[in-house]
């Protein structure tokens, strides 16, 4: 499957907001690009709360969330490997 659109959001200590944010992004992307494939890349920037744990759980149920969640180091490695 080819990804047509990628949405990237940086996160730090967002355990109280991440689920609501993702639930708001999903219908917007489905409405804007219903015939296209898209992904939501969440980059956890060293959260000290449960943000990473929540993202790991959501990755199991949301097909547009590539898992596991990215960290700044892993996203740089992925970018270098893909170029």
CNS distance restraints for C-alpha pairs under 8 A (distance, minus, plus):
assign (resid   1 and name CA) (resid  37 and name CA) 7.74 0.50 0.50
assign (resid   2 and name CA) (resid  37 and name CA) 6.85 0.50 0.50
assign (resid   3 and name CA) (resid  36 and name CA) 7.61 0.50 0.50
assign (resid   3 and name CA) (resid  37 and name CA) 5.05 0.50 0.50
assign (resid   3 and name CA) (resid  38 and name CA) 5.34 0.50 0.50
assign (resid   3 and name CA) (resid  39 and name CA) 6.92 0.50 0.50
assign (resid   4 and name CA) (resid  36 and name CA) 5.99 0.50 0.50
assign (resid   4 and name CA) (resid  37 and name CA) 5.38 0.50 0.50
assign (resid   4 and name CA) (resid  38 and name CA) 5.66 0.50 0.50
assign (resid   5 and name CA) (resid  36 and name CA) 7.68 0.50 0.50
assign (resid   5 and name CA) (resid  37 and name CA) 6.69 0.50 0.50
assign (resid   5 and name CA) (resid  38 and name CA) 4.60 0.50 0.50
assign (resid   5 and name CA) (resid  39 and name CA) 6.47 0.50 0.50
assign (resid   6 and name CA) (resid  38 and name CA) 5.67 0.50 0.50
assign (resid   6 and name CA) (resid  39 and name CA) 4.94 0.50 0.50
assign (resid   6 and name CA) (resid  40 and name CA) 5.94 0.50 0.50
assign (resid   6 and name CA) (resid  41 and name CA) 6.99 0.50 0.50
assign (resid   7 and name CA) (resid  38 and name CA) 7.73 0.50 0.50
assign (resid   7 and name CA) (resid  39 and name CA) 6.24 0.50 0.50
assign (resid   7 and name CA) (resid  40 and name CA) 4.81 0.50 0.50
assign (resid   7 and name CA) (resid  41 and name CA) 6.00 0.50 0.50
assign (resid   8 and name CA) (resid  40 and name CA) 5.94 0.50 0.50
assign (resid   8 and name CA) (resid  41 and name CA) 4.66 0.50 0.50
assign (resid   8 and name CA) (resid  42 and name CA) 5.92 0.50 0.50
assign (resid   8 and name CA) (resid  43 and name CA) 7.33 0.50 0.50
assign (resid   9 and name CA) (resid  40 and name CA) 7.63 0.50 0.50
assign (resid   9 and name CA) (resid  41 and name CA) 6.36 0.50 0.50
assign (resid   9 and name CA) (resid  42 and name CA) 5.12 0.50 0.50
assign (resid   9 and name CA) (resid  43 and name CA) 6.20 0.50 0.50
assign (resid  10 and name CA) (resid  42 and name CA) 6.05 0.50 0.50
assign (resid  10 and name CA) (resid  43 and name CA) 4.79 0.50 0.50
assign (resid  10 and name CA) (resid  44 and name CA) 6.13 0.50 0.50
assign (resid  10 and name CA) (resid  45 and name CA) 6.81 0.50 0.50
assign (resid  11 and name CA) (resid  42 and name CA) 6.91 0.50 0.50
assign (resid  11 and name CA) (resid  43 and name CA) 5.91 0.50 0.50
assign (resid  11 and name CA) (resid  44 and name CA) 4.83 0.50 0.50
assign (resid  11 and name CA) (resid  45 and name CA) 5.87 0.50 0.50
assign (resid  11 and name CA) (resid  47 and name CA) 7.52 0.50 0.50
assign (resid  11 and name CA) (resid  51 and name CA) 7.92 0.50 0.50
assign (resid  12 and name CA) (resid  44 and name CA) 5.85 0.50 0.50
assign (resid  12 and name CA) (resid  45 and name CA) 5.23 0.50 0.50
assign (resid  12 and name CA) (resid  46 and name CA) 6.29 0.50 0.50
assign (resid  12 and name CA) (resid  47 and name CA) 4.69 0.50 0.50
assign (resid  12 and name CA) (resid  48 and name CA) 7.87 0.50 0.50
assign (resid  12 and name CA) (resid  51 and name CA) 7.42 0.50 0.50
assign (resid  13 and name CA) (resid  46 and name CA) 7.94 0.50 0.50
assign (resid  13 and name CA) (resid  47 and name CA) 4.62 0.50 0.50
assign (resid  13 and name CA) (resid  48 and name CA) 6.13 0.50 0.50
assign (resid  13 and name CA) (resid  49 and name CA) 5.45 0.50 0.50
assign (resid  13 and name CA) (resid  50 and name CA) 7.39 0.50 0.50
assign (resid  13 and name CA) (resid  51 and name CA) 5.95 0.50 0.50
assign (resid  14 and name CA) (resid  18 and name CA) 5.65 0.50 0.50
assign (resid  14 and name CA) (resid  47 and name CA) 7.71 0.50 0.50
assign (resid  14 and name CA) (resid  49 and name CA) 7.65 0.50 0.50
assign (resid  14 and name CA) (resid  50 and name CA) 7.98 0.50 0.50
assign (resid  14 and name CA) (resid  51 and name CA) 5.62 0.50 0.50
assign (resid  15 and name CA) (resid  19 and name CA) 7.81 0.50 0.50
assign (resid  15 and name CA) (resid  49 and name CA) 6.54 0.50 0.50
assign (resid  15 and name CA) (resid  50 and name CA) 5.53 0.50 0.50
assign (resid  15 and name CA) (resid  51 and name CA) 4.41 0.50 0.50
assign (resid  15 and name CA) (resid  54 and name CA) 7.07 0.50 0.50
assign (resid  17 and name CA) (resid  21 and name CA) 6.08 0.50 0.50
assign (resid  18 and name CA) (resid  22 and name CA) 6.17 0.50 0.50
assign (resid  18 and name CA) (resid  51 and name CA) 7.22 0.50 0.50
assign (resid  18 and name CA) (resid  54 and name CA) 7.89 0.50 0.50
assign (resid  18 and name CA) (resid  55 and name CA) 7.92 0.50 0.50
assign (resid  19 and name CA) (resid  23 and name CA) 6.14 0.50 0.50
assign (resid  19 and name CA) (resid  54 and name CA) 7.84 0.50 0.50
assign (resid  20 and name CA) (resid  24 and name CA) 6.18 0.50 0.50
assign (resid  21 and name CA) (resid  25 and name CA) 6.23 0.50 0.50
assign (resid  22 and name CA) (resid  26 and name CA) 6.14 0.50 0.50
assign (resid  23 and name CA) (resid  27 and name CA) 7.35 0.50 0.50
assign (resid  24 and name CA) (resid  28 and name CA) 6.90 0.50 0.50
assign (resid  25 and name CA) (resid  29 and name CA) 6.21 0.50 0.50
assign (resid  26 and name CA) (resid  30 and name CA) 6.13 0.50 0.50
assign (resid  27 and name CA) (resid  31 and name CA) 5.90 0.50 0.50
assign (resid  28 and name CA) (resid  32 and name CA) 6.11 0.50 0.50
assign (resid  29 and name CA) (resid  33 and name CA) 5.83 0.50 0.50
assign (resid  29 and name CA) (resid  34 and name CA) 7.46 0.50 0.50
assign (resid  29 and name CA) (resid  38 and name CA) 7.70 0.50 0.50
assign (resid  30 and name CA) (resid  34 and name CA) 4.84 0.50 0.50
assign (resid  33 and name CA) (resid  37 and name CA) 7.66 0.50 0.50
assign (resid  38 and name CA) (resid  64 and name CA) 6.29 0.50 0.50
assign (resid  39 and name CA) (resid  64 and name CA) 4.45 0.50 0.50
assign (resid  39 and name CA) (resid  65 and name CA) 5.87 0.50 0.50
assign (resid  39 and name CA) (resid  66 and name CA) 7.04 0.50 0.50
assign (resid  40 and name CA) (resid  64 and name CA) 5.85 0.50 0.50
assign (resid  40 and name CA) (resid  65 and name CA) 5.23 0.50 0.50
assign (resid  40 and name CA) (resid  66 and name CA) 7.28 0.50 0.50
assign (resid  41 and name CA) (resid  65 and name CA) 6.35 0.50 0.50
assign (resid  41 and name CA) (resid  66 and name CA) 6.73 0.50 0.50
assign (resid  41 and name CA) (resid  69 and name CA) 7.49 0.50 0.50
assign (resid  41 and name CA) (resid  70 and name CA) 7.39 0.50 0.50
assign (resid  42 and name CA) (resid  55 and name CA) 7.95 0.50 0.50
assign (resid  42 and name CA) (resid  65 and name CA) 7.85 0.50 0.50
assign (resid  42 and name CA) (resid  69 and name CA) 5.97 0.50 0.50
assign (resid  42 and name CA) (resid  70 and name CA) 6.17 0.50 0.50
assign (resid  43 and name CA) (resid  69 and name CA) 6.45 0.50 0.50
assign (resid  43 and name CA) (resid  70 and name CA) 4.69 0.50 0.50
assign (resid  43 and name CA) (resid  71 and name CA) 5.21 0.50 0.50
assign (resid  43 and name CA) (resid  72 and name CA) 6.47 0.50 0.50
assign (resid  43 and name CA) (resid  75 and name CA) 7.55 0.50 0.50
assign (resid  44 and name CA) (resid  51 and name CA) 7.58 0.50 0.50
assign (resid  44 and name CA) (resid  52 and name CA) 6.65 0.50 0.50
assign (resid  44 and name CA) (resid  69 and name CA) 7.01 0.50 0.50
assign (resid  44 and name CA) (resid  70 and name CA) 6.09 0.50 0.50
assign (resid  44 and name CA) (resid  71 and name CA) 5.03 0.50 0.50
assign (resid  44 and name CA) (resid  72 and name CA) 7.10 0.50 0.50
assign (resid  45 and name CA) (resid  71 and name CA) 5.96 0.50 0.50
assign (resid  45 and name CA) (resid  72 and name CA) 6.20 0.50 0.50
assign (resid  46 and name CA) (resid  71 and name CA) 7.38 0.50 0.50
assign (resid  47 and name CA) (resid  51 and name CA) 6.38 0.50 0.50
assign (resid  47 and name CA) (resid  52 and name CA) 7.08 0.50 0.50
assign (resid  50 and name CA) (resid  54 and name CA) 6.21 0.50 0.50
assign (resid  51 and name CA) (resid  55 and name CA) 6.24 0.50 0.50
assign (resid  52 and name CA) (resid  56 and name CA) 6.18 0.50 0.50
assign (resid  52 and name CA) (resid  69 and name CA) 6.98 0.50 0.50
assign (resid  53 and name CA) (resid  57 and name CA) 6.37 0.50 0.50
assign (resid  54 and name CA) (resid  58 and name CA) 6.23 0.50 0.50
assign (resid  55 and name CA) (resid  59 and name CA) 6.07 0.50 0.50
assign (resid  55 and name CA) (resid  68 and name CA) 7.88 0.50 0.50
assign (resid  55 and name CA) (resid  69 and name CA) 6.26 0.50 0.50
assign (resid  56 and name CA) (resid  60 and name CA) 6.96 0.50 0.50
assign (resid  56 and name CA) (resid  67 and name CA) 6.97 0.50 0.50
assign (resid  56 and name CA) (resid  68 and name CA) 5.99 0.50 0.50
assign (resid  56 and name CA) (resid  69 and name CA) 6.34 0.50 0.50
assign (resid  57 and name CA) (resid  61 and name CA) 7.39 0.50 0.50
assign (resid  58 and name CA) (resid  62 and name CA) 5.97 0.50 0.50
assign (resid  58 and name CA) (resid  65 and name CA) 7.60 0.50 0.50
assign (resid  59 and name CA) (resid  63 and name CA) 7.14 0.50 0.50
assign (resid  59 and name CA) (resid  65 and name CA) 5.29 0.50 0.50
assign (resid  59 and name CA) (resid  66 and name CA) 6.46 0.50 0.50
assign (resid  59 and name CA) (resid  67 and name CA) 5.39 0.50 0.50
assign (resid  59 and name CA) (resid  68 and name CA) 6.77 0.50 0.50
assign (resid  59 and name CA) (resid  69 and name CA) 7.63 0.50 0.50
assign (resid  60 and name CA) (resid  67 and name CA) 7.76 0.50 0.50
assign (resid  70 and name CA) (resid  74 and name CA) 5.81 0.50 0.50
assign (resid  70 and name CA) (resid  75 and name CA) 5.86 0.50 0.50
assign (resid  71 and name CA) (resid  75 and name CA) 6.10 0.50 0.50
assign (resid  72 and name CA) (resid  76 and name CA) 6.34 0.50 0.50
assign (resid  73 and name CA) (resid  77 and name CA) 6.39 0.50 0.50
assign (resid  74 and name CA) (resid  78 and name CA) 6.15 0.50 0.50
assign (resid  75 and name CA) (resid  79 and name CA) 6.09 0.50 0.50
assign (resid  76 and name CA) (resid  80 and name CA) 6.20 0.50 0.50
assign (resid  77 and name CA) (resid  81 and name CA) 6.12 0.50 0.50
assign (resid  78 and name CA) (resid  82 and name CA) 6.09 0.50 0.50
assign (resid  79 and name CA) (resid  83 and name CA) 6.29 0.50 0.50
